[in-house]
Structure formats: structure tokens, C-alpha cells
Amino acid sequence: MSNPVYGKQKKTSSKATANSASTLLWSLSIGLILFLLWSAFQVALFNGQLLQFEAPIYWAVAITTLLFILWVAIYFKQMKLETQQDWLKVAVIMLPLTYVLSLVNAASGYLATNMVLIQCIYAMIFVMTMYVLQNNKINHIIQFSLIGIAYVIVVYGFLNWLGAFSFAGKLVGWFSSGVVNGVYNQAIWNDANGARLASVFQYPNTYAAFLMAFLFISIFSMIRTKKIYVQLLHGFMLVPIVLSLLLTLSRTGLVMLPIVFVILLLLLKPAKQILWFIYSGISAIGTLLILNPINTAGLELQKQFTSSLAAKSWAILIGASLVVAMLCWVIQRFVAPKLEGKLQSWSSRKASSAWIPLGSIVLIAVLAVLLLGTGLRNILPDSISTRLENINFQQHSVLERITFYKDATKLFADYPVIGAGGGAWTALYEKYQNNPYVSAQAHNFFMQYLVEVGLIGFIVFMAFILYVFYQYIRSYVRRSEDEREFHFVYFILSMSILVLSLLDFNMSYVFIGMLVFLGLGGMAAAIEPKPTRRLKMSAATARGVYNTIAGIVIIVLLIISIRFLQADQYANEGKVVAQNSQDFQQLKDPLEKDLSIRSTHFDSLMMLASLYQQGYTQTQDDQFYMAALELLQRGLKAEPYNKAIVKQMIDLYELKGEVDQAYALRKEYADHYIWDMAWYEQFISRSFDLGYQAIGQGDLTKKKSYFSSGLAAYQHVVDGVEHLKTLPEGQLQGQPFEVTPTMILNAGKMKYMLNDSSEAAAILKKGIAEDLNDVTNREIARWYLASLKRDFQLDEALYNKMIAISPGEADEIKKIAELNF
């Protein structure tokens, strides 16, 4: 007989265990929500080499790892590897591993290491959400919270657009690193196109991608929900979202929006497709009615804040949003049910969901023609109208992106298998660029991913995300319409951002990457758990293997994140001390503490090297020189393409009188910075100086070597200038790149001293200027006339002009002409 007391105890124990697991699950879910909210305001772009971006990344690693520990505690007993869905949590580990593999060729050890950590964040978020979002209640809470965070970001954007900079800064300044001097940094972007709304993203195009995703999520959520207040909330936010999208002035967003719209329509029933069109149209009309006053008010309020204008603008925005919300609610309450009933039979037919999307393509094409080719665009503000007018394949941003992609292909060709590590484009693009643009991002996530991890990593990544999308859509099609809706938000989120990332670097924002992998996790949660035959593993073995690996990863990541946070604190302390103290030891201590944890962290490494360099300058003690040199050599080994380290090492060599070592570095790195005009000007000047010194020393071999290198550098600049003339008409050149008078003078002198006076004259003639009072211009003219004189020629007009300025020029020209090299 069973013992009833024992049986009762067992039941109570099971109930307690279930309650404990439920508590942990809710704790994990709340933690995820709070983490996402925190991350939304720590969204500063990780494009490398900026100290203020480090701490948020390391905090994100630490927080994600702690949340992952909670996940392990909750799901430890449920751990198994029996279905295709289960094996996804193993497959996702391959993504950070490919970044670990790429460390072998890393162009920047610092950027590559941080990208490994970021990929670990994504992997852990994917695994956690894949399991957590299988719980319907948790799924509903997280969806609602995601939308709520998006709405907060939209409102926050308008606080900045309508001039409340200080208030917006105070709201988040206590926890956000994005607030600088009391204002959220670059919430309003200003460029050649004028003011552009960026909210927390600091880049309008990425904000546009975010807005587009949540515009469609809002429409979907409004149609799906039965609660009146929720319908009104989503309807209310449609105008602010569409208005924000237009205020970003993002051509990428406007071009890609209809593409994403059509893709989403394909997965909806005809009745819902029509509703999507209706709600999109209503929100667009509502937005256009208030666009001009809100745009104009925003531009004025950013220059000078007036409370009356701000209050009026908020009233207009809220009023339009309320009207659109009420219209949408009326349609959803009274029209939508009838529409569903009338189209029920049509919806049951095959390919019924394809007709409206196909028709929408025609409609979108007609709207595009009207907006781009007629006066209809004049209803828009000038800034937006101009942006629409410039949408074409000859527009400079399109041509520049094409150039980026071609240059990325060249970079990939040199690192085809495992890539050049995280941040490869940032570290290497100057070596491969077609013209002197400045862009630390390739403006295409997939191209950037390819150069970072090579073909192996790219295949792994594409196989992973395509498998998730394929299995999700397959499961979506097989399920009933009610079941489909549980996780469709996550499909919209990931698909929208990834599609826009074909033309921009949205995924370089860690927060955006987190949203995408949360979306992938949500899609994976909806995949039918189909058993695997060959890869099936017992639950006990699966728990042992997976939790052992997870345990090791957790420990390593926790240690790294905590240690890196300590190092970051030391680095910041060093910067503060440097601003307020001249005490050598006080300056040195925090920097050495940082380097004891991150031995090649270049910010601290360069600051400490600079400190030693100052010590050498003041004392001439070689110990300071050697200490500085050792630090810079160590840094250059880890960061072989870091221009700042190379320049500092050149300065150190020249300070010590090691001119040959300094020159060797200039020459070696000239090929890495092929469009750096200042680099080439200095290199040509140093080539002449050292060659001239070699003449004085009677070393003709060195003379020829220096002069040949300098003249090759000069020819590189000449060829580069000619190449820039071949750029398409609409493409901007980028940074200045030209043959300077200093280059011409030194190249002409070198040719002259190589006894090639005719070539010297040809080079120097290009630098003849009207203003001969300028020292460099006059010296060019002097050497030009001397070159002609040696060949028994004369430019009489120029000669007379020189003599008129200074009669002594006749003797100077004669002396140069008689020099014997």
C-alpha cells in the first residue's frame, strides 16, 4: 500500500517546484524586458575605437550572462536534443565560434574581441527567447513590452524634435551613456540635407528601419487584438510612427518600405491584407495633413525653444493621432468583421493571398511615379520633397554604396576563408577604397559580415537564419489562423530589419542586433518540434553536454565582462586624471591597471606611451624611450592597421633621431592609406630630405633609393587625381586628394637632383602660380627656371616677374642651375 502521507508530501513538493520554476520564468522575462529597455538608450553605434562605447557592451554581456544563468536554472530538467528545434540552440553557438576563428586573421584585435562578445549576447538571447516565448502568457507580455519600448522611443524622438532637449536628456541621463552635456547625443542629425530625426539611434536610416518594423507590428497588433483600449493605443501611434519615418529623411527606408510591405502581405489572408491597406492609407493621410506644420515647428524649436509653439505642435500631433485612432477603431469594430465574412470563401482558395500583393506592386509603382515624377511631391516639405526627387541610381548615396560593395569584395578576396575578424571593414577600408570617402561601415550588413568571418562564417550564418525563416514559414502555413498570430510579430521584426540591412549598417547597433535575434528566437519558438532521427540524444546526455558547455561559457563570459568593466573604469579614470593632473605616477597607475587586464587596449596604451615619450623629451633618459617604444610595438602587433599608433611610433622614432625606422614605417603604411593626402605629402617631403642628406654624405645608393620612393609616391598621387576624374558624375569624391605645391616642389627637386632637368621642369611647371610672394610658390618657380636654364631654355615672362619681385633671384636661379649632383 502506498503511504498517503508520503504521497501528499510528494504532491506538495512538486507544486512548490512548479511555483519556483514559474517565479524564475517570470523573473527571467521581466529581466529581459528591463534589459531591452536599458539597451534601447545605450544604442550608440559600435564602430570601433571610441572609449564611451565599451562599458555598455560589457554591461550587456554581464547582464545577458546572468539572465542566461536564470534560463539554465529554469530549463535544466527540460533540456533535450530530440527535435530540429532543440538543435537550434546548438547551431546558434556556431555564430560566435566563427568570430572566434576569425581572430586568427584579425585586422584589429580590439574590435574582433568585442565582436565575439557581441555575438555571444545574440546567441544567448536567441536561446532564451526560443524557450521563453513558447509560453503564451510570457509571449504576450514580451510582445506588448517590445511595442511599448518602441512607442517610448518614438515619443522620445518627438521630445527632441520639438525642442525639449534638456528634459529628454534628464529623463535618461541617469542611466544612459548617450547623454552628453545634458542632451541626448545626435537625437537630431544635421547634415547637408538639414535636420533629420534619429531619436536614440543617432543615425536616421537605422531609426527608419526600426520605425518601419514597428509600423507594421502596430498595424498587425491592432487588427489582432480584441481589446478596445489596445486597438486605440496602436491606432494612436500610427501617425507618430509614420511622421517620424518621414522626418528621418531616409531614402533607404522609403525605398524598402513597400518591398517589406508586399512580403508581409503574402503571409496574410485577403481580408487582413485589405485592412493593412486601409490603416496604412489612413495613417498616411493623417500624417500628410500635419507634416508641414510639425516639420516647420521642429526646425524652429531646435533653433530657439518657445513653449507656445511647442504646445501647439504637441496639440496638433496628439489631435491627428486621436482622429486616426478613432477612425481605425471604428473600421476594426464595424467593418473588419463584415469584411472577414464576405471574403471567407475567397480566402480558402489556393493562392488567394497572392492577388492583392501583386496588385499592390502596381499601386506602389503608380504612387512612386506620382511622387517622383509629378508636382504631387510639392505637398511635402522641401527637405522631404528634395530627398524624394533625388531617389535614382545616379544619386551620390547609391553610387557610394555600390563603391563600398565593390571595395568590400576586394577586401574579401584577400581574406576569403575565415575573414579578417570583427570590425574588419573599419580597420581595413582605407587600404581598399576606390576613392577617399570616410565610412567606418560598408552600408550592407551582409557584405560586412562576409569580410569579417569569411566564406565559412557567412555560410554558417546564412544557413542558420534561412533555416529559421524556412521552418517558421513552413509551420506558419500549416497552422490555423489564430495559432499563426502568436509569433508573427517576431517575423515582422527580424525580416524588416534584415531587409533594410541590405542597404545599411543597422546591425552594427547592438540593440538592433538584439532585436533581430530576439525575433529569430520568437520565430524558432513557433517551429513545429519535428524529431530528428540521426541526431537524437537522450535527455540525460543532452543535459550533461549542453549544460557543461553552457557552464564553461557562462563562467568565461562573466569573468571577461567583469574584468573588462574594471579595465574600462581604469581607462576612464586615466582620462580624467590626464585632464586634471601632471603627476607622472598618478597618470601612470590607472593606465597600467587597464593594460594589466587588456594588454593591447590602444587608448590606454597610446596614452601611456605618450606619457613615457614626454618623460624622454624632458629627461633624455632612454628608459622612457624604450618603454614607449615597447608599448607601441605591442599595440601595433595587435592593431596592425591602427593609423594613430603608427603615427605615434613615427613621431617617437623621429624624436630619437631614428630617421631610417621612421621613414620605413611611412613607406610601409603608405599602401594602407592610399587616399591620405597628408600622409603622401609628408612621405614625399621626407624622401627628399633624406635623399638630400644622403647626397651630403656621398651615399648615392641611398639617395637613389629615397628619391625613387618619393617619386613613386608622387606618381601615385598624380594617378589618383586622374582616377578621381573618372568617378560617375553624381558620386562625391570624399576627402580632398590633390597634388599640392609642396609635393610638386619636392618631386621636382628630386628629379632635378637625379640629373633629369627636363622631367623636373615638366613637374615644376604644374605648380607655377600667380602669387609668387608665397614662399613655396616662389621656390617652385625658382627651381623651374633653373631646370629650364640647365637645358638652355627660358620662360622669359616668368623670369622677369621673379626679378621684379627680387633682383637677387637671378643669382639664386644661376646657383641652382650650376649645382652638380
Secondary structure, 3 states (H helix, E strand, C coil): CCCHHHHHHHHHHHHHHHHHHHHHHHHHHHHHHHHHHHHHCCCCCCCCCCHHHHHHHHHHHHHHHHHHHHHHHHHCCCCCECEHHHHHHHHCCHHHHHHHHHHHHCCCHHHHHHHHHHHHHHHHHHHHHHHHCCCHHHHHHHHHHHHHHHHHHHHHHHHHHCCCHHHHHHHHCCCCCCEECCEECCCEEEECCEEEECHHHCCHHHHHHHHHHHHHHHHHHHHHCCCHHHHHHHHHHHHHHHHHHHHCCCHHHHHHHHHHHHHHHCCCCHHHHHHHHHHHHHHHHHHHHHHHHHHHHHHHHHHCCCHHHHHHHHHHHHHHHHHHHHHHHHHHHHHHHHHHHHCHHHHCCCCHHHHHHHHHHHHHHHHHHHHHHCHHHHHCCHHHHHHHHCCCCCCHHHHHHHHHHHHHHHHHHHCCCCCCCCCHHHHHHHHHCCCCCCCCCCCCHHHHHHHHHHHHHHHHHHHHHHHHHHHHHHHHHHCCHHHHCCCHHHHHHHHHHHHHCCCCCHHHCHHHHHHHHHHHHHHHHCCCCCECCCCCECHHHHHHHHHHHHHHHHHHHHHHHHHHHHHHHHHHHHHHHHHHCCCHHHHHHHHHHHHHHCCCCHHHHHHHHHHHHHHHHHHCCHHHHHHHHHHHHHHHHHCCCCHHHHHHHHHHHHHHCCHHHHHHHHHHHHCCCCCCHHHHHHHHHHHHHHHHHHHHHCCHHHHHHHHHHHHHHHHHHHHHHHHHCCCCCCCCCCCCCCCCHHHHHHHHHHHHHCCCHHHHHHHHHCCCCCCCCCHHHHHHHHHHHHHHHHCCCCCHHHHHHHHHHCCCHHHHHHHHHHCCC
